[in-house]
């Protein structure tokens, strides 16, 4: 197993808890997200994965992990920041592929579940766990090779603040997902304990521009709602998923998809110059 070299952060971090294999740091919390009290409960963390990613929810888990891997590309030896890491589904996956990953979340209970997974998998030394506020990241500019957030922006009260902060600490890739305002999620959104902020493509494009980011790729998926897949066995869910993917090939699917995945790069003088050259070439 490759052992991660210690990183020295040129900022103040408050040591919260340590064990023989891993450290968790805690930062002051001034978090502005929906349902933060509900999300931080111990019982929510303990059943989070089983309620969402068992049965047909396994298909959601598989799709989300593929989206992250497609966006980030090879991660071996790269420094990656995960926003709202939850129980570490993506954290563990990326650490297993050789990434040096820092994972931040507001929930101590979620982080504790992630720590358990890391110890069981034997990659604990490749992960730094932080309990803190994603709107005030304790890192210098351009510190990470990639920054991503899954299942986060639907809870963000101030998405522009979070995305701008993610862009500040990345030197290259930003990746995140959103739930869409014209999807079937609209029907049951009000029933969810935390609710959801739903986005249009125009709103996402505006957020990217405000954060100094350029969109490089997007994908739109799941015409059938997540909640439907979670309620049925995985075998039956696969049949519906096949139909879902077939319908997703039509023009209307992008507007009605439940979730969108957005990959962007940080605007630098070099990337801006490339965009100008591409525009000039296209107009020739």
BAKOLLO-878919 format. One line per field, with one value per residue (C-alpha): residue number from 1; x negated, y negated, z negated. Coordinates in steps of 0.1 Angstrom, whole numbers. Each point is the difference from the previous one (the first is absolute). Example, Ala and Ser with C-alpha at 12.3 -4.5 7.8 and 13.67 -1.06 7.14 Angstrom:
2
k 1,2
u -123,-14
v 45,-34
w -78,7
***
This chain:
284
k 1,2,3,4,5,6,7,8,9,10,11,12,13,14,15,16,17,18,19,20,21,22,23,24,25,26,27,28,29,30,31,32,33,34,35,36,37,38,39,40,41,42,43,44,45,46,47,48,49,50,51,52,53,54,55,56,57,58,59,60,61,62,63,64,65,66,67,68,69,70,71,72,73,74,75,76,77,78,79,80,81,82,83,84,85,86,87,88,89,90,91,92,93,94,95,96,97,98,99,100,101,102,103,104,105,106,107,108,109,110,111,112,113,114,115,116,117,118,119,120,121,122,123,124,125,126,127,128,129,130,131,132,133,134,135,136,137,138,139,140,141,142,143,144,145,146,147,148,149,150,151,152,153,154,155,156,157,158,159,160,161,162,163,164,165,166,167,168,169,170,171,172,173,174,175,176,177,178,179,180,181,182,183,184,185,186,187,188,189,190,191,192,193,194,195,196,197,198,199,200,201,202,203,204,205,206,207,208,209,210,211,212,213,214,215,216,217,218,219,220,221,222,223,224,225,226,227,228,229,230,231,232,233,234,235,236,237,238,239,240,241,242,243,244,245,246,247,248,249,250,251,252,253,254,255,256,257,258,259,260,261,262,263,264,265,266,267,268,269,270,271,272,273,274,275,276,277,278,279,280,281,282,283,284
u 0,-13,-3,10,-26,11,12,-7,29,-10,31,13,17,16,-8,33,-6,-28,-7,-31,9,19,6,32,-2,28,5,25,34,20,18,29,16,35,9,-35,14,17,-30,-24,21,-18,29,0,-37,4,27,-9,-16,25,30,-13,-23,15,26,4,-20,-31,5,-1,-32,-16,10,-12,-34,-4,8,-27,-26,8,-4,-31,-19,-31,-4,-31,-23,23,13,38,25,34,27,29,-17,28,-9,-29,15,-22,-28,-8,4,-26,-24,0,-11,-29,13,-11,34,13,37,21,35,20,11,-22,22,-5,-37,-1,17,-26,-29,14,0,-35,-13,18,-14,-35,-5,5,-34,10,29,2,34,12,32,6,17,-4,7,-33,-25,-33,-22,-21,9,-5,-9,18,-1,37,29,34,33,27,35,-8,13,36,-5,-20,17,-28,-12,-20,-21,-7,-9,-23,-18,-4,-15,-24,-17,-2,-27,20,31,34,27,35,36,33,37,20,31,20,-6,24,-17,23,29,-14,-26,21,2,-37,-14,-25,18,-20,-12,8,-20,4,-29,0,-4,-30,-16,3,-15,-30,-6,2,-25,-25,6,4,23,-18,26,35,22,37,15,29,34,15,-6,-25,27,16,-32,-6,34,-4,-25,-32,9,33,-15,-25,29,14,-35,-4,32,-12,-32,18,23,-30,-13,29,-3,26,-20,-25,28,18,-29,-1,-37,-27,-38,-22,-37,-19,-35,-13,-6,-36,-19,-9,35,15,-25,9,37,-8,-20,28,25,-23,-6,37,8,-27
v 0,-34,-22,-36,-26,-25,-34,-32,-24,-37,-7,6,33,10,36,17,37,24,37,21,-2,-31,-36,-20,-37,-23,-35,-27,6,-27,22,-11,31,14,25,-1,11,31,9,0,25,32,22,-17,7,36,8,-24,25,28,-22,-16,25,35,17,-20,-28,19,-12,-36,7,15,-29,-26,17,3,-37,-9,22,-13,-36,4,24,17,-9,18,-23,-30,-23,0,-18,15,-23,15,34,16,36,1,18,-19,-7,37,7,-27,9,35,-13,-18,-35,-22,-11,-25,5,-27,2,-18,33,16,31,3,-4,27,24,-10,7,35,8,-14,22,31,-6,-7,-34,-22,-17,-14,-20,-32,-5,-35,-11,-35,-26,4,-37,-8,25,0,3,-24,-8,27,26,30,17,6,-10,17,2,26,-3,-34,-29,10,-9,-32,-32,-20,21,-29,-3,37,3,-30,14,33,-18,-20,31,20,-4,19,21,-7,26,0,11,-17,11,-16,-23,18,35,24,-10,-31,23,12,-26,-15,34,3,-8,-25,-11,-7,-30,8,-16,-8,2,-38,-3,24,-18,-33,15,13,-34,-17,25,-5,35,13,29,29,27,8,30,4,32,18,-9,22,-14,13,9,24,21,2,16,30,30,-5,25,-16,-34,9,6,-35,-14,14,-17,-32,0,6,-29,-21,1,-22,-38,-6,20,-27,-24,27,19,1,-7,-18,5,-31,1,-33,-14,-30,-30,-9,-22,32,15,-34,-2,35,-10,-31,21,26,-28,-16,34,8,-33,4
w 0,9,-30,4,-8,-27,13,-18,3,-5,-20,-35,-6,-32,-10,-9,-2,9,1,9,37,8,-11,1,-3,-10,13,-12,15,16,25,22,13,-2,-27,-16,-34,15,20,-30,-21,-8,11,34,6,-12,25,28,24,-6,6,32,16,-7,22,32,-15,9,36,-13,-19,31,23,-25,-4,37,4,-25,16,35,-11,-21,23,-14,-37,-10,-20,5,-28,0,-23,-5,-12,-21,-1,-21,-9,25,30,24,-24,-4,37,9,-28,13,34,-16,-5,-30,-10,-25,-10,-17,-14,-27,-17,-25,2,38,-4,-26,24,26,-24,-6,37,4,-27,13,35,-12,17,-30,4,34,-14,-21,-15,-9,-17,12,22,37,4,-19,12,-21,30,22,36,26,-26,15,34,-1,-23,2,-18,4,-14,-15,22,-5,-37,5,-10,16,29,15,-32,-1,37,-1,-30,17,31,-22,-14,32,26,27,-3,-17,1,-16,6,-3,-1,28,-2,27,-12,-18,-32,0,-9,-33,-8,-28,-18,-5,-35,14,32,31,20,36,28,37,24,3,-38,0,29,-19,-32,21,15,-34,-14,29,14,35,7,18,-3,-13,-1,-9,-14,-18,14,-26,-35,-25,-25,25,4,-37,-6,23,2,19,27,7,-2,28,24,-7,3,34,11,-17,19,33,-6,-10,35,12,3,-28,-26,-8,-11,-21,-15,-38,-4,20,-4,7,7,2,0,-18,23,2,25,19,1,10,28,12,0,21,24,3,8,26,16,1,17,27
***
